[in-house]
């Protein structure tokens, strides 16, 4: 995982888990279902960090940026506009 993710709007977004940035990890349910029940807290955290996809939000355009933990490809999602 790199320390920065480049947003389509051009801004570089901090993606380092240990930097204090607002990084979130998404983990597929199958990884948790297939884990041994007795892995403990440290084992669970290790599983989440190694198998989880890094997720950050660009402060500039509010896109959600998701970096795949295996391929390191980034997919961006732009929030829907308020049409009210």
C-alpha positions in Angstrom: 0.0 0.0 0.0 1.3 3.4 -0.9 1.2 6.4 1.5 -0.8 8.5 -0.9 -3.7 7.9 -3.3 -4.1 10.2 -6.3 -7.7 11.4 -6.7 -9.1 11.9 -10.2 -9.6 15.6 -9.2 -5.8 15.9 -8.9 -5.4 16.0 -5.1 -3.1 13.5 -3.4 -4.8 12.0 -0.4 -3.0 10.5 2.6 -3.6 6.8 2.8 -1.2 5.6 5.5 -3.0 3.8 8.3 -0.5 5.0 10.9 -0.5 8.6 9.9 -3.6 9.5 11.9 -5.4 10.3 8.7 -9.1 9.3 8.3 -8.3 6.0 6.7 -10.9 3.2 6.8 -10.5 -0.5 5.9 -13.1 -2.5 4.2 -12.9 -6.3 4.5 -14.9 -8.9 2.7 -17.2 -11.0 4.9 -15.7 -14.2 3.5 -12.3 -13.3 5.0 -13.9 -13.1 8.4 -16.1 -16.2 7.9 -13.0 -18.3 7.0 -10.9 -17.1 9.9 -10.4 -19.4 12.8 -12.6 -18.4 15.7 -9.7 -18.4 18.2 -7.4 -15.9 16.4 -7.8 -13.3 19.1 -7.8 -9.5 18.8 -4.2 -9.2 17.4 -5.0 -11.9 14.8 -8.2 -10.2 13.8 -6.5 -6.8 13.5 -3.8 -8.4 11.4 -6.4 -10.0 9.1 -8.2 -6.7 8.7 -4.9 -4.8 7.9 -3.6 -7.4 5.4 -6.9 -8.3 3.7 -8.7 -5.0 4.0 -9.1 -2.5 1.2 -7.9 1.0 2.0 -10.7 3.6 1.9 -10.3 7.4 2.1 -12.3 10.4 1.2 -10.9 13.3 -0.8 -11.3 16.5 1.1 -11.3 18.5 -2.2 -14.1 16.8 -4.2 -15.6 14.3 -1.5 -14.9 11.3 -3.7 -14.6 8.0 -1.9 -11.3 6.3 -3.0 -10.9 2.6 -2.5 -7.6 0.9 -3.1 -7.7 -2.9 -3.6 -5.3 -4.7 -1.1 -4.1 -7.2 -3.8 -3.9 -5.2 -7.0 -3.5 -1.7 -5.5 -5.8 -0.4 -8.1 -7.9 2.6 -7.0 -11.6 3.0 -7.7 -13.3 6.3 -7.0 -16.9 7.0 -6.2 -18.4 10.4 -6.6 -21.3 11.3 -4.3 -24.6 11.9 -5.9 -25.6 15.6 -6.2 -28.3 17.0 -4.1 -31.2 17.4 -6.5 -33.7 19.0 -4.0 
